[in-house]
Amino acid sequence: MTIATQHNALGHVEHDAEEIVASVATALSELARLVPVERWTAAGFAVQRSSLACWDAGDGRALAPVISWQDRRNDAWLKGMARKAAEVHELTGLPLSPHYGASKLRWCLDHLPEVRAAAAQSTLRAGPLASYLLHRLLTERPVLADAANAARTLLWSPFKRDWSDELLELFGIPRAILPRAVGTKARFGTLATIGRAIPVVVCNGDQSVVPFAAGPLDMRAAYVNLGTGAFVLRPTETALRAAPLMTSVIRADDANFDFVLEGSVNGAGAALSWFERHQGAAADRILALLDAAPLADDGAPFFLNGVAGLGSPFWNPDFESRFVGDGSELQQCRAVLESVAFLIKANLDEMDRHLGGADRLIASGGLAENRLLCRMLACLAGVPVDRASDREATSRGLAFLVAGEPAGFKGPATQRLEPEPDQRLLARYLKWIELMRAATRA
C-alpha cells in the first residue's frame, strides 16, 4: 500500500497517521496470502527514523498529521539556535537540522491547539513515528522509543544512551510527553492479527537494519544503500563524535550497543528524478546507454548535487543544484550519476579519517542495479564493491534481526566488481570537490 505524501503551500510535508496505521493491516493481510499465519512466530518494525507523531495517551488518537522526515517547517526557528550547533553535536553526534524531530515537536507545541491542550492535560505523547505505531498496533499499548529511532530526534544521546536533560531543556520539551527509551531488541508487546498473537521483538530504523540484509555485521565493510537517497554506514563498537558525519545506533539490547558512522546523500535516485523534471529526459533510457560506458568522460559537465538538501559532509539544506559546464543530454545524465558517486566518496573519505579504509563496499537498494555507478564507487574507493540487486534490504535486514541473527542466514546473491584504476575519474572527483567547496562557501 502506497502512503500519500501531502505537500502544502507552506512547504510542509506530512502523512495521514490513520493511513499509515491502516497500511500495516493491509501489509499483514497481503503477507497472510503468501505465508500461512501458523508459521508466524515473531515480528519487528523498521520505520523511517526522522518522522514525528503526536498522539493522545488515552485513546491513541493522532493529534496532528505525521510530520515527514523531509519537512523543514521550523528551519527559521532552528537557525536562531545556530550558536548551539557544536553543543548539540557533542551531545548527539548529529548536526543541528530541521529534518530531525526536536524542532518539529517544538513547532507542534507552539502552533497546534490540540497538541497544546493535550500537553496541558498531561495526555500528550510524542516521539518517533515508530513509537506511535507500537502504541496503536500492539495489544499492550506501549509507550516506548527504540534507540535507533530515538537517536534521530536530537533529544536522545548515544553517549548517555537515554533522553538528554540538556537537550530537553534546550528545545523546551517536557520529558513526560516522550516514550520510555529502550533498545532495538526488546519485548515491545503483542501484535494481534488474523487470529494470532505475534510477539514484537525488534523495533529499529529503516536504514539502521540495512547492513544486516547481508547477514552478520562486517566491521571492516562500508555499507552503501542506494535508493531515493543514499546512506553510507561504517560500523563501530563505540559512539564517536566525528563531525561532519553522523553517529547512529543500528542495534541495541540491555547490555550492548552497535553504532555506525553515517553519511547521508539526499540526492541519489531523487537526483535522477530531478534531471528528468528539469531536462525533460528519460533517465532510465539514458542510463541504459551508459551501462557499459567508460568510467570517465572528460567532456562532461559537473553536477553540483544538492537535490533534497545537501547532506553530509557539506550540510547545506538550501544549496541550489546546478551544472557547471555544457554537455549533451547523455553527458548531463552521466554527471548526475557521477555526483552520487562523488558524494559517497566524500563521505567515505571522512570515515577513513576516523576508522581507516574499508576492505570492501556492500551496495544494496534499487540504484545498486546501475553497473556504472557501482564501477565508479569501486574505482574511487579502491576496494571491491559487492552489490546485490536487492530492493528489499530493509525487510531482509529486519528479518535477520527478528529471527535472532541465525548462523545459517544467507543474504541475497551478490556480484563483485573489482576496482578499475582510472586517473581521469579521480581527477574529476578532485575538481568536483573543489567546485563544491567553493559553492558552499559562497
GUPAMAR-799679 format. One line per field, with one value per residue (C-alpha): residue in one letter; x, z, y. Coordinates in Angstrom, 3 decimals. Example, Ala and Ser with C-alpha at 12.3 -4.5 7.8 and 13.67 -1.06 7.14 Angstrom:
<lumbas>
vomar	[A | S] $
east	[12.300 | 13.670] $
up	[7.800 | 7.140] $
north	[-4.500 | -1.060] $
</lumbas>
This chain:
<lumbas>
vomar	[M | T | I | A | T | Q | H | N | A | L | G | H | V | E | H | D | A | E | E | I | V | A | S | V | A | T | A | L | S | E | L | A | R | L | V | P | V | E | R | W | T | A | A | G | F | A | V | Q | R | S | S | L | A | C | W | D | A | G | D | G | R | A | L | A | P | V | I | S | W | Q | D | R | R | N | D | A | W | L | K | G | M | A | R | K | A | A | E | V | H | E | L | T | G | L | P | L | S | P | H | Y | G | A | S | K | L | R | W | C | L | D | H | L | P | E | V | R | A | A | A | A | Q | S | T | L | R | A | G | P | L | A | S | Y | L | L | H | R | L | L | T | E | R | P | V | L | A | D | A | A | N | A | A | R | T | L | L | W | S | P | F | K | R | D | W | S | D | E | L | L | E | L | F | G | I | P | R | A | I | L | P | R | A | V | G | T | K | A | R | F | G | T | L | A | T | I | G | R | A | I | P | V | V | V | C | N | G | D | Q | S | V | V | P | F | A | A | G | P | L | D | M | R | A | A | Y | V | N | L | G | T | G | A | F | V | L | R | P | T | E | T | A | L | R | A | A | P | L | M | T | S | V | I | R | A | D | D | A | N | F | D | F | V | L | E | G | S | V | N | G | A | G | A | A | L | S | W | F | E | R | H | Q | G | A | A | A | D | R | I | L | A | L | L | D | A | A | P | L | A | D | D | G | A | P | F | F | L | N | G | V | A | G | L | G | S | P | F | W | N | P | D | F | E | S | R | F | V | G | D | G | S | E | L | Q | Q | C | R | A | V | L | E | S | V | A | F | L | I | K | A | N | L | D | E | M | D | R | H | L | G | G | A | D | R | L | I | A | S | G | G | L | A | E | N | R | L | L | C | R | M | L | A | C | L | A | G | V | P | V | D | R | A | S | D | R | E | A | T | S | R | G | L | A | F | L | V | A | G | E | P | A | G | F | K | G | P | A | T | Q | R | L | E | P | E | P | D | Q | R | L | L | A | R | Y | L | K | W | I | E | L | M | R | A | A | T | R | A] $
east	[0.000 | 1.408 | 1.236 | 0.319 | 2.760 | 0.971 | 2.635 | 1.077 | 1.793 | 3.884 | 6.281 | 5.046 | 5.432 | 3.066 | 1.367 | -2.050 | -1.498 | -4.560 | -3.478 | -0.111 | -1.779 | -4.142 | -1.219 | 0.243 | -3.027 | -3.066 | 0.505 | -0.310 | -3.304 | -1.125 | 1.501 | -1.109 | -1.843 | 1.846 | 2.802 | 0.269 | -0.239 | 0.505 | 4.146 | 4.365 | 6.433 | 7.709 | 7.578 | 9.522 | 9.135 | 11.585 | 10.408 | 11.595 | 13.630 | 13.097 | 9.314 | 7.386 | 3.977 | 1.855 | -0.989 | -3.337 | -2.251 | -5.839 | -7.336 | -4.262 | -5.800 | -3.304 | -3.336 | -1.591 | -0.501 | 2.753 | 5.440 | 7.717 | 11.473 | 11.560 | 9.713 | 11.758 | 8.943 | 10.843 | 14.067 | 13.921 | 13.426 | 16.249 | 18.637 | 18.231 | 19.955 | 22.972 | 25.313 | 24.284 | 25.190 | 28.511 | 26.875 | 24.114 | 26.651 | 28.660 | 25.560 | 24.018 | 26.677 | 24.296 | 24.154 | 21.572 | 18.997 | 15.289 | 14.924 | 15.155 | 12.346 | 13.157 | 12.325 | 9.264 | 7.964 | 8.716 | 6.640 | 3.705 | 3.800 | 3.920 | 1.359 | -1.171 | -4.030 | -4.855 | -1.257 | -1.050 | -4.340 | -3.211 | 0.072 | -1.856 | -4.000 | -0.945 | -2.315 | 0.125 | 2.604 | 5.022 | 8.037 | 9.248 | 6.675 | 7.791 | 6.625 | 3.188 | 2.811 | 3.788 | 1.235 | -1.562 | -0.945 | 0.193 | -2.265 | -0.393 | -0.399 | 3.243 | 4.807 | 8.360 | 11.062 | 13.778 | 17.298 | 17.675 | 14.588 | 15.035 | 18.534 | 17.008 | 15.098 | 18.070 | 16.749 | 18.480 | 22.199 | 24.161 | 26.782 | 24.259 | 22.019 | 18.900 | 16.975 | 19.276 | 18.215 | 20.374 | 18.705 | 15.203 | 15.878 | 17.428 | 14.384 | 11.830 | 10.449 | 8.896 | 10.322 | 6.856 | 5.499 | 8.250 | 8.161 | 10.426 | 13.728 | 14.682 | 16.951 | 16.109 | 15.747 | 13.162 | 9.756 | 7.768 | 4.392 | 1.980 | 0.613 | -2.896 | -3.709 | -5.708 | -6.493 | -2.856 | -0.884 | 2.582 | 5.338 | 7.143 | 10.792 | 12.570 | 11.915 | 14.533 | 15.086 | 14.634 | 18.238 | 19.619 | 18.718 | 20.086 | 23.579 | 22.002 | 20.454 | 23.840 | 23.894 | 26.286 | 27.820 | 31.189 | 33.114 | 35.579 | 32.975 | 31.231 | 27.535 | 26.014 | 22.261 | 21.363 | 17.740 | 15.947 | 18.706 | 21.954 | 23.251 | 26.816 | 27.384 | 30.635 | 30.172 | 31.898 | 31.651 | 31.616 | 29.752 | 32.059 | 31.942 | 33.029 | 31.634 | 30.603 | 29.399 | 26.539 | 26.621 | 23.734 | 22.545 | 21.895 | 21.401 | 20.935 | 19.778 | 20.025 | 23.784 | 25.229 | 25.034 | 26.317 | 26.895 | 27.799 | 29.318 | 26.728 | 26.858 | 23.719 | 23.329 | 19.811 | 20.014 | 20.629 | 17.601 | 15.999 | 18.737 | 17.896 | 14.240 | 15.365 | 17.199 | 14.070 | 11.930 | 14.378 | 15.780 | 12.679 | 14.653 | 14.051 | 16.848 | 16.272 | 16.760 | 19.966 | 21.339 | 20.873 | 23.082 | 25.716 | 25.713 | 28.967 | 30.437 | 33.974 | 34.305 | 35.017 | 34.171 | 36.471 | 33.972 | 31.028 | 29.867 | 29.982 | 26.768 | 26.702 | 24.111 | 22.007 | 18.780 | 16.505 | 19.053 | 22.809 | 23.667 | 26.989 | 29.767 | 28.746 | 25.408 | 23.703 | 19.917 | 19.379 | 22.037 | 20.994 | 21.680 | 23.284 | 25.512 | 28.953 | 29.857 | 27.930 | 27.252 | 24.808 | 21.791 | 23.811 | 26.707 | 24.409 | 22.815 | 26.280 | 27.255 | 24.232 | 25.079 | 28.733 | 27.762 | 26.134 | 29.397 | 31.375 | 29.165 | 29.546 | 33.308 | 33.412 | 31.683 | 33.981 | 36.998 | 35.690 | 35.066 | 38.580 | 39.969 | 38.365 | 38.263 | 40.848 | 39.920 | 37.194 | 38.066 | 35.013 | 31.757 | 28.456 | 25.898 | 22.136 | 18.976 | 17.416 | 20.188 | 22.766 | 21.487 | 23.303 | 26.604 | 28.347 | 27.612 | 28.998 | 32.083 | 32.653 | 32.409 | 34.894 | 37.362 | 37.018 | 37.206 | 39.921 | 38.192 | 35.726 | 32.015 | 29.761 | 26.385 | 23.062 | 20.054 | 18.043 | 15.218 | 14.120 | 17.289 | 15.317 | 12.888 | 15.669 | 17.802 | 14.847 | 14.037 | 17.608 | 17.292 | 13.797 | 14.985 | 17.687 | 20.588 | 20.754 | 24.155 | 22.811 | 21.262 | 22.130 | 21.932 | 20.984 | 23.261 | 25.949 | 28.133 | 31.661 | 33.028 | 36.764 | 38.212 | 39.325 | 42.092 | 41.129 | 43.079 | 40.599 | 37.750 | 39.924 | 40.920 | 37.262 | 36.477 | 39.183 | 37.864 | 34.280 | 35.337 | 36.982 | 33.793 | 31.588 | 33.749 | 33.767 | 29.986 | 29.242 | 31.496 | 29.797] $
up	[0.000 | -1.016 | 1.593 | 0.260 | 0.921 | 1.415 | 0.438 | 1.116 | 0.038 | 3.166 | 2.204 | 4.904 | 4.166 | 6.032 | 6.085 | 7.356 | 10.593 | 10.132 | 6.608 | 7.929 | 10.597 | 8.002 | 5.711 | 8.306 | 8.454 | 4.662 | 4.583 | 7.133 | 5.075 | 1.965 | 3.876 | 5.103 | 1.480 | 0.945 | 4.273 | 6.424 | 9.749 | 11.572 | 10.573 | 12.054 | 15.238 | 15.751 | 14.172 | 14.026 | 12.896 | 10.715 | 10.416 | 8.859 | 11.650 | 11.498 | 11.076 | 14.118 | 15.603 | 18.383 | 19.964 | 22.916 | 25.626 | 26.442 | 23.128 | 20.875 | 18.571 | 16.447 | 17.370 | 14.189 | 10.854 | 10.908 | 10.031 | 7.399 | 7.684 | 4.590 | 6.393 | 7.391 | 8.717 | 11.768 | 9.929 | 10.620 | 14.362 | 14.418 | 12.700 | 15.759 | 17.718 | 15.411 | 18.245 | 19.960 | 16.984 | 18.443 | 21.780 | 20.071 | 18.070 | 21.229 | 22.892 | 19.923 | 17.270 | 14.804 | 13.086 | 14.137 | 11.435 | 10.891 | 9.401 | 12.903 | 15.421 | 18.071 | 16.060 | 14.578 | 18.074 | 19.225 | 16.279 | 17.253 | 20.841 | 19.642 | 16.809 | 17.203 | 19.674 | 20.116 | 20.957 | 23.441 | 25.058 | 25.466 | 26.978 | 29.478 | 30.422 | 30.683 | 27.967 | 25.211 | 23.964 | 21.153 | 19.516 | 16.511 | 14.131 | 15.297 | 18.839 | 17.609 | 15.555 | 18.511 | 20.691 | 18.140 | 16.889 | 19.901 | 22.407 | 25.404 | 24.002 | 24.998 | 25.032 | 24.020 | 21.768 | 20.446 | 20.426 | 16.626 | 16.172 | 19.390 | 18.218 | 15.276 | 17.478 | 18.642 | 22.141 | 22.792 | 23.402 | 22.193 | 24.785 | 27.673 | 25.908 | 27.071 | 26.674 | 27.467 | 30.136 | 28.467 | 25.091 | 26.563 | 28.247 | 25.117 | 22.962 | 25.723 | 25.546 | 28.700 | 29.399 | 30.473 | 26.905 | 25.498 | 25.323 | 27.562 | 25.795 | 25.240 | 22.943 | 19.454 | 20.736 | 23.497 | 24.379 | 22.806 | 23.062 | 21.047 | 17.575 | 17.462 | 13.845 | 11.869 | 14.958 | 16.082 | 18.845 | 17.461 | 19.779 | 18.508 | 19.423 | 17.300 | 16.526 | 14.538 | 11.803 | 8.115 | 7.236 | 10.508 | 9.614 | 6.054 | 6.967 | 8.358 | 4.985 | 4.158 | 7.379 | 10.309 | 10.582 | 8.878 | 10.941 | 8.085 | 5.406 | 4.331 | 3.654 | 0.906 | 0.388 | -2.942 | -3.233 | -3.454 | -1.157 | -0.397 | 3.052 | 3.838 | 7.075 | 8.755 | 11.848 | 15.079 | 18.554 | 20.292 | 19.708 | 18.044 | 17.732 | 14.130 | 12.552 | 9.765 | 9.884 | 11.987 | 14.776 | 14.579 | 16.523 | 14.472 | 17.182 | 20.955 | 23.790 | 27.556 | 27.551 | 24.140 | 21.569 | 17.993 | 16.271 | 12.813 | 11.398 | 8.859 | 5.803 | 4.072 | 0.350 | -0.154 | -3.942 | -5.326 | -7.180 | -6.329 | -8.345 | -11.415 | -10.943 | -10.733 | -14.025 | -15.677 | -14.452 | -15.331 | -18.588 | -19.875 | -20.474 | -19.568 | -17.162 | -17.397 | -21.158 | -20.906 | -18.028 | -20.152 | -22.803 | -20.137 | -18.610 | -20.261 | -20.777 | -19.742 | -16.141 | -17.054 | -19.786 | -19.773 | -21.824 | -19.460 | -17.216 | -13.432 | -11.399 | -8.010 | -6.325 | -3.589 | -4.532 | -1.458 | 0.530 | 0.575 | 3.245 | 4.643 | 4.587 | 3.402 | 5.244 | 3.319 | 3.151 | 0.861 | -1.699 | -5.332 | -7.623 | -10.936 | -13.794 | -14.257 | -17.929 | -21.011 | -22.416 | -24.239 | -22.599 | -22.213 | -20.589 | -18.231 | -17.047 | -16.554 | -14.496 | -12.209 | -11.667 | -11.165 | -8.495 | -6.442 | -6.548 | -5.669 | -2.658 | -1.398 | -1.912 | 0.078 | 2.981 | 2.737 | 2.904 | 6.141 | 7.582 | 6.656 | 8.858 | 11.909 | 11.099 | 8.377 | 4.948 | 4.442 | 2.942 | 0.671 | -0.090 | 0.223 | -2.054 | -1.885 | -2.980 | -6.381 | -7.706 | -6.974 | -10.179 | -12.064 | -13.078 | -13.991 | -10.581 | -8.753 | -11.004 | -10.190 | -6.476 | -6.733 | -8.607 | -6.243 | -3.052 | -4.393 | -2.990 | -4.381 | -4.448 | -3.591 | -4.993 | -4.594 | -6.739 | -3.533 | -3.338 | -0.009 | 2.031 | 4.911 | 5.094 | 4.771 | 7.449 | 9.804 | 9.243 | 10.197 | 13.491 | 14.288 | 13.667 | 16.298 | 13.829 | 12.869 | 11.871 | 8.673 | 7.365 | 3.731 | 2.265 | -1.354 | -4.156 | -4.851 | -7.770 | -7.032 | -9.060 | -8.667 | -8.800 | -12.230 | -11.923 | -13.792 | -13.162 | -15.198 | -12.814 | -9.779 | -11.376 | -11.990 | -8.349 | -7.144 | -9.460 | -8.312 | -4.637 | -5.414 | -7.096 | -4.225 | -1.574 | -3.475 | -3.970 | -0.300 | 0.852 | -1.428] $
north	[0.000 | 3.374 | 6.122 | 9.547 | 12.358 | 15.649 | 18.939 | 22.324 | 25.895 | 26.500 | 23.721 | 21.348 | 17.629 | 15.312 | 11.918 | 10.898 | 8.965 | 6.743 | 5.872 | 4.683 | 2.540 | 1.070 | 0.294 | -2.070 | -4.012 | -4.164 | -5.447 | -8.145 | -9.285 | -9.452 | -11.443 | -13.911 | -14.822 | -15.636 | -17.236 | -19.115 | -17.326 | -20.588 | -20.076 | -16.576 | -16.670 | -13.127 | -9.687 | -6.449 | -2.868 | -0.931 | 2.664 | 5.913 | 7.456 | 11.212 | 11.433 | 12.678 | 11.871 | 13.384 | 11.417 | 11.216 | 8.796 | 7.857 | 6.800 | 6.713 | 9.311 | 11.221 | 14.901 | 16.008 | 14.593 | 12.671 | 15.212 | 13.689 | 13.488 | 15.717 | 18.521 | 21.578 | 23.777 | 25.044 | 25.803 | 29.548 | 28.963 | 26.454 | 28.863 | 31.078 | 28.304 | 28.118 | 29.080 | 25.816 | 23.599 | 22.432 | 21.646 | 19.666 | 17.661 | 16.999 | 15.542 | 13.704 | 13.093 | 14.806 | 18.185 | 20.742 | 20.018 | 20.721 | 17.232 | 15.726 | 15.525 | 18.155 | 21.262 | 19.541 | 18.752 | 22.293 | 23.565 | 21.335 | 22.583 | 26.175 | 26.077 | 23.237 | 23.874 | 20.169 | 19.365 | 22.250 | 21.238 | 17.628 | 18.827 | 20.976 | 17.961 | 15.647 | 13.358 | 14.283 | 11.708 | 12.487 | 10.942 | 8.986 | 7.508 | 4.051 | 4.825 | 5.847 | 2.665 | 0.493 | 2.260 | 1.985 | -1.535 | -3.566 | -5.012 | -3.620 | -0.053 | 0.538 | 3.990 | 3.116 | 4.555 | 2.266 | 3.654 | 3.825 | 5.970 | 7.975 | 8.892 | 10.815 | 13.255 | 15.402 | 14.715 | 11.366 | 10.973 | 7.931 | 8.796 | 8.675 | 6.139 | 7.941 | 11.172 | 14.084 | 16.586 | 19.236 | 18.726 | 18.632 | 21.964 | 23.429 | 22.618 | 23.143 | 19.593 | 18.063 | 14.606 | 13.411 | 13.520 | 11.289 | 7.493 | 5.451 | 4.845 | 1.190 | -0.816 | -2.006 | -5.570 | -5.845 | -7.247 | -4.455 | -6.191 | -8.298 | -7.760 | -9.236 | -10.028 | -12.570 | -14.621 | -14.749 | -13.037 | -12.327 | -11.055 | -7.960 | -8.388 | -5.754 | -2.104 | -0.242 | 2.325 | 1.625 | 2.442 | 1.066 | -2.518 | -2.408 | -3.710 | -6.873 | -7.741 | -9.256 | -11.280 | -10.803 | -7.362 | -6.906 | -4.353 | -3.746 | -3.034 | 0.154 | -0.359 | 1.784 | 1.742 | 3.337 | 4.385 | 7.720 | 8.895 | 7.105 | 6.227 | 5.229 | 3.289 | 2.238 | 0.043 | 0.996 | -0.529 | 2.858 | 6.091 | 8.610 | 12.372 | 12.704 | 15.860 | 16.340 | 12.726 | 11.389 | 8.839 | 6.362 | 3.330 | 0.210 | -2.419 | -2.299 | -4.501 | -4.180 | -4.764 | -3.905 | -1.127 | -1.171 | 2.141 | 3.386 | 6.494 | 7.554 | 9.755 | 10.974 | 11.732 | 13.077 | 13.208 | 9.706 | 8.348 | 11.710 | 13.442 | 11.368 | 12.325 | 15.968 | 15.501 | 14.132 | 17.032 | 19.777 | 18.403 | 16.622 | 13.432 | 9.801 | 8.913 | 5.146 | 5.189 | 7.198 | 5.117 | 2.002 | 3.601 | 4.328 | 0.850 | -0.280 | 3.201 | 4.209 | 5.363 | 8.984 | 11.470 | 14.490 | 16.478 | 16.015 | 18.864 | 18.621 | 18.405 | 20.128 | 17.946 | 19.487 | 17.705 | 17.415 | 19.417 | 18.951 | 16.381 | 15.249 | 16.166 | 19.676 | 20.231 | 22.992 | 22.446 | 25.448 | 24.522 | 25.128 | 22.174 | 23.090 | 22.014 | 23.527 | 23.338 | 22.278 | 18.860 | 16.662 | 15.078 | 11.874 | 13.725 | 15.600 | 12.357 | 10.887 | 13.954 | 13.489 | 9.816 | 10.715 | 13.277 | 10.498 | 8.526 | 11.664 | 12.480 | 8.917 | 9.135 | 12.400 | 10.646 | 7.627 | 9.943 | 11.426 | 7.962 | 6.832 | 9.608 | 8.013 | 4.301 | 3.715 | 2.453 | -0.132 | -3.516 | -3.515 | -1.755 | -3.632 | -1.960 | -2.504 | -0.723 | -0.201 | 2.051 | -0.674 | -2.244 | 0.506 | -1.046 | 2.207 | 3.757 | 0.713 | 0.659 | 4.320 | 3.564 | 0.696 | 2.915 | 5.868 | 3.789 | 1.489 | -1.605 | -4.177 | -3.462 | -6.395 | -5.405 | -7.098 | -6.360 | -6.162 | -3.652 | -5.148 | -4.669 | -3.132 | -6.060 | -8.624 | -6.966 | -6.733 | -10.414 | -11.365 | -9.476 | -10.769 | -14.345 | -13.872 | -13.480 | -17.172 | -18.528 | -20.086 | -16.886 | -16.170 | -12.706 | -12.062 | -13.189 | -10.614 | -9.660 | -8.452 | -5.553 | -5.143 | -1.619 | -0.434 | 2.183 | 5.339 | 8.537 | 10.572 | 9.763 | 10.535 | 13.854 | 14.697 | 13.901 | 16.317 | 19.024 | 18.373 | 18.634 | 21.967 | 23.224 | 22.030 | 23.656 | 26.940 | 26.791 | 26.028 | 28.863 | 31.386] $
</lumbas>
